[in-house]
Amino acid sequence: MINYLSCGVLFLGLLVKLPDLVRDRRDPFLRMICVVMSLAGLCFLLGAPPTVRAVNDVSGVPNLAAPLTYATITAYSASSLVLIVHWQGGPNVRRTARRWMLSYAAVLGGIAVTFALGETPVERRTDFDTYYATTPFVAAMIVLYLGAHLTAVTVTAVRSLSWAREVEGRLRAGLVVLGAGTVVSAGYSLPKLAAVVARWFGHDWSALSTRISPGFAGLGAVLTVVGILVPLIGQAVVTSRRDWRAFVRLGPLDRELDELLTRHHLRVRRPYWASPAMLLTWRQTSINNGLHHLDGLLDHQLYETVLAATLERTHDRKSAEAAAWAATIHAAVRGRRAGQTPSRVGRVTGRTPENDLLEDISAALTTSDLVTRVRQGGTVKGVA
């Protein structure tokens, strides 16, 4: 159950990140995140006794599941190390990552060769390490993969915890959790190594390998993946909150244009079950469609009058432009409703506000007293 539950949690995390990978396939850091989660999940899947039995039965080789599991553990260890290398970055990041990958590729080759040279006629689903700890070549394979795993988790822990002292916020929290996860992961290989060495001296410490190691492996892998995801999820939460706040702030401007958008079929169909980013894009697109439709109805004189009056009061160019646009847009919507036709005489044509100004325009519709005066009076008289 530990194996399959850990596998399920890791594959669930992978499922969450796959859309990001599809959108940005060239990001090496993102690729390594997905590789780490997939290999970690595969380790637990292959290491479960029912899976071991299935692999051995299908292949016809009594213990083929053992080198497959060990190779996956080795690849997972290497990917975790390469991930922290890419994450931390630096001038020699590619060279360093390449060296570690080549080193662990050699370890994978060593696992395959030593298993092929050794003899493992008796199927062992849970205690393969200690049962074959004294078998020529097979013992070398066991020590090789355990040593590679211990080396990788040690280096990863040192690098992540050392880097955590240099940063702050979500990144630091993620690195601390990642470092803790790799330290806990050492609890997988150390008990197994102890049990193997004990077997060399005639002692039976198989319980260390079969009962202690799996628990450390499961907890360590989950902590490692959580540590990787903490900064990413934290940033995603911040971004989503920002997008949602922008979506809400555009509400007054959207409502100002709603009748125009509906009557002329300018509103984009609203997406359902959409993210805040998609909702924000939908609202911005609809608003821009409405503003383009008003081209030729935007009163240039009104714009300049409100702009000058607001500048005189606030001395803030951005808020003055927002108020001027808000008053001009309201007057244009009112004129369009009254049947006014577009004209290029005295109009603001061929120009609409940028997206980064739309929120301020929306706020000005409800907060600017000059805009309120235009809204109530219906003319520009008394504004200046």
Summary of the structure (lengths in Angstrom):
residues: 384
radius of gyration: 31.9
end to end distance: 75.5
largest distance: 101.7
contacts: 1244
relative contact order: 0.07
helix: 78%
strand: 1%
